[in-house]
Structure formats: C-alpha cells, structure tokens
C-alpha cells in the first residue's frame, strides 16, 4: 500500500511540473508548434480539459491550469497524510 501511495504522489508531482511547463511554454510558443509543447499538452489535457469545460470563460485568461494545480496539491496532501 505504501508503494501505491508513493507512486500516486510522484505521479501527481510529475503532472504538476508538466502543467507548469505547459503554462510557461504557452507564453513562448502560443500556437503549440514545438514538439515539447505538443507532448506537454497531450500529458496535461486529460487533467485540464474537464476543468476548462466547467469553468466559465474569463476573456483570454485561462484559469484551468491554476485550478488543476490547486486540486492536484490537495490530492498530494491527502496522499501524504495517508502514508
């Protein structure tokens, strides 16, 4: 069980870094032409996509990565307290 908790905590941390990388690269490569941008988008879209569908539009500002990071942080705290 301890292995599963550590694995999930590590997976959450990797997703957090991928989301941060996606946000930073969106400033440099807004069209997503770089291969690394495409890979990060494929990794993070299953997490960010559903949140984006629920959140109301705020003009050009996309808050779904921020909400995803907050939710992943909450999950990480829960997994750490379970171990």
Secondary structure, DSSP 8 states (H G I E B T S, - for coil): -HHHHHHHHHHHHHHHHHHHHHHHHHHH-TT--SHHHHHHHHHHHHHHHHHHHHS--BTTB--HHHHHHHHHHHHHHHHHHH-
